[in-house]
Amino acid sequence: MNWEAAGALGEIIGAIAVVISILYLAAQIGANTRTMKANAGFEATHSWAAANENMEQHSDEQLAVLLRAYGKGETWDSFSEIERTRITLMTRALFQKLEGQYYLYKYGTLDEGIWKNRSSWAAGLLVTPYFQTWWKIEKDQLVYSDEFVRSLENAEPVTVKGSVLGGDHSAT
């Protein structure tokens, strides 16, 4: 075998090695992408669950106020300033988590189904009498990005038996 043949064989082996490396890299990138999406879905769901757990820790009186705002169709003026502040802080925390999930969805990390369900829930909340006023105030205060606001306002609202939480919520 001469040096030319050895050189050509080396080039062929090198080219095959490059192709194998590229295929391996593509497989690793795919696996990494799936892992990132799974983690984003887990974190999005976990943050939502944590918010629900946090709300569950409130007193019965505080929960009754939330039920009135979320499920009874009462207006902004039906609540005292302290009640509106409490509802705003709890709901703002949820919507800020939701905005983070929006950006995970936008950049392809969060599953479309998770985002669609969450944005539909939020859109359903925003059509209730209390939260129509709340949302206008939040937008006026520039709490959320314009892009996120548009996304929620374009989402298909979901309602369950006329209530965002579902069913008949009698605050007793």
C-alpha positions as CSV (number, residue, x, y, z in Angstrom):
1,M,0.0,0.0,0.0
2,N,1.4,3.4,-0.9
3,W,1.1,6.6,1.0
4,E,-1.6,8.0,-1.3
5,A,-3.9,4.9,-0.7
6,A,-3.2,5.2,3.1
7,G,-4.1,8.9,3.0
8,A,-7.3,8.2,1.1
9,L,-8.3,5.5,3.6
10,G,-7.6,7.8,6.5
11,E,-9.8,10.5,4.9
12,I,-12.6,8.0,4.5
13,I,-12.3,6.7,8.1
14,G,-12.2,10.4,9.2
15,A,-15.4,11.2,7.2
16,I,-17.2,8.2,8.7
17,A,-16.1,9.2,12.2
18,V,-17.5,12.8,11.6
19,V,-20.8,11.4,10.4
20,I,-21.1,9.1,13.4
21,S,-20.2,12.0,15.7
22,I,-22.9,14.2,14.2
23,L,-25.5,11.4,14.5
24,Y,-24.5,10.9,18.1
25,L,-24.7,14.6,18.8
26,A,-28.1,14.8,17.2
27,A,-29.4,12.0,19.4
28,Q,-28.0,13.7,22.5
29,I,-29.6,17.0,21.6
30,G,-32.9,15.3,21.1
31,A,-32.7,13.5,24.4
32,N,-31.7,16.8,26.1
33,T,-34.7,18.6,24.5
34,R,-37.1,16.0,25.7
35,T,-35.6,16.2,29.2
36,M,-35.9,20.0,29.2
37,K,-39.6,19.8,28.1
38,A,-40.3,17.2,30.8
39,N,-38.7,19.4,33.4
40,A,-40.6,22.4,32.3
41,G,-43.9,20.5,32.4
42,F,-43.0,19.2,35.9
43,E,-42.0,22.7,37.2
44,A,-45.0,24.4,35.7
45,T,-47.3,21.8,37.3
46,H,-45.4,21.9,40.6
47,S,-45.6,25.7,40.8
48,W,-49.3,25.6,40.2
49,A,-49.8,22.9,42.8
50,A,-47.7,24.9,45.3
51,A,-49.9,27.9,44.7
52,N,-53.0,25.8,45.4
53,E,-51.4,24.4,48.5
54,N,-50.6,27.9,49.7
55,M,-54.2,29.0,49.2
56,E,-55.4,26.0,51.0
57,Q,-53.5,27.2,54.1
58,H,-55.7,30.3,54.4
59,S,-58.5,30.6,56.9
60,D,-62.0,29.7,56.1
61,E,-62.9,33.4,56.1
62,Q,-60.1,34.1,53.6
63,L,-61.2,31.2,51.4
64,A,-64.8,32.5,51.5
65,V,-63.6,35.8,50.1
66,L,-61.8,34.0,47.3
67,L,-64.8,31.9,46.5
68,R,-67.0,35.0,46.2
69,A,-64.5,36.6,43.8
70,Y,-63.7,33.5,41.8
71,G,-67.1,31.8,41.7
72,K,-70.0,33.9,42.7
73,G,-69.9,36.6,40.0
74,E,-69.5,39.5,42.5
75,T,-68.1,42.9,41.3
76,W,-65.1,44.8,42.4
77,D,-67.2,47.0,44.6
78,S,-68.6,44.0,46.5
79,F,-65.4,43.7,48.4
80,S,-63.6,45.9,51.0
81,E,-60.2,47.4,50.2
82,I,-58.4,44.8,52.3
83,E,-60.3,41.9,50.6
84,R,-59.4,43.3,47.2
85,T,-55.8,43.6,48.2
86,R,-55.7,40.0,49.4
87,I,-57.4,38.7,46.3
88,T,-55.1,40.8,44.1
89,L,-51.9,39.5,45.8
90,M,-53.0,35.9,45.6
91,T,-54.2,36.1,42.0
92,R,-51.2,38.2,40.9
93,A,-48.9,35.5,42.2
94,L,-50.8,32.9,40.1
95,F,-50.7,35.1,37.0
96,Q,-47.0,35.8,37.5
97,K,-46.4,32.0,37.6
98,L,-48.6,31.8,34.5
99,E,-46.6,34.5,32.7
100,G,-43.4,32.4,33.4
101,Q,-45.2,29.4,31.9
102,Y,-46.2,31.4,28.9
103,Y,-42.5,32.2,28.1
104,L,-41.6,28.5,28.6
105,Y,-44.4,27.7,26.0
106,K,-43.3,30.5,23.7
107,Y,-39.8,29.3,23.5
108,G,-40.8,25.7,22.9
109,T,-40.0,24.2,26.4
110,L,-43.5,23.9,27.8
111,D,-46.0,21.5,26.2
112,E,-48.7,23.2,24.2
113,G,-51.5,21.3,26.0
114,I,-50.4,22.6,29.4
115,W,-50.3,26.1,28.2
116,K,-53.6,25.9,26.4
117,N,-55.3,24.6,29.6
118,R,-53.8,27.2,31.8
119,S,-54.5,30.1,29.5
120,S,-58.1,28.9,29.0
121,W,-58.5,28.8,32.8
122,A,-57.1,32.3,33.2
123,A,-59.2,33.6,30.3
124,G,-62.3,32.1,32.0
125,L,-61.4,33.9,35.2
126,L,-60.9,37.3,33.4
127,V,-64.5,37.3,32.0
128,T,-66.0,37.2,35.5
129,P,-67.3,40.5,36.9
130,Y,-64.7,41.0,39.6
131,F,-61.8,40.0,37.5
132,Q,-62.7,42.2,34.6
133,T,-62.0,45.2,36.8
134,W,-59.0,43.5,38.4
135,W,-57.4,42.8,35.0
136,K,-57.9,46.4,33.8
137,I,-56.1,47.6,36.9
138,E,-53.3,45.0,36.5
139,K,-52.8,46.1,32.9
140,D,-52.9,49.8,33.8
141,Q,-50.1,49.1,36.3
142,L,-48.0,47.3,33.7
143,V,-47.6,44.2,35.9
144,Y,-47.4,41.9,32.9
145,S,-45.8,42.0,29.5
146,D,-48.0,43.2,26.6
147,E,-47.3,39.9,24.8
148,F,-48.6,37.8,27.8
149,V,-51.6,40.1,28.1
150,R,-52.5,39.5,24.4
151,S,-52.0,35.8,24.8
152,L,-54.5,35.6,27.6
153,E,-57.0,37.9,25.9
154,N,-56.9,35.7,22.8
155,A,-57.3,32.4,24.7
156,E,-60.6,30.6,24.7
157,P,-62.1,31.0,28.2
158,V,-63.2,27.9,30.0
159,T,-66.1,27.9,32.4
160,V,-67.6,25.1,34.5
161,K,-71.2,25.5,35.4
162,G,-70.8,29.3,35.4
163,S,-67.9,29.2,37.8
164,V,-64.2,29.3,37.3
165,L,-63.8,26.8,40.2
166,G,-66.7,24.8,39.0
167,G,-70.0,24.0,40.7
168,D,-72.0,26.2,43.1
169,H,-69.8,27.9,45.7
170,S,-71.8,29.1,48.6
171,A,-69.7,31.0,51.0
172,T,-71.1,30.0,54.4
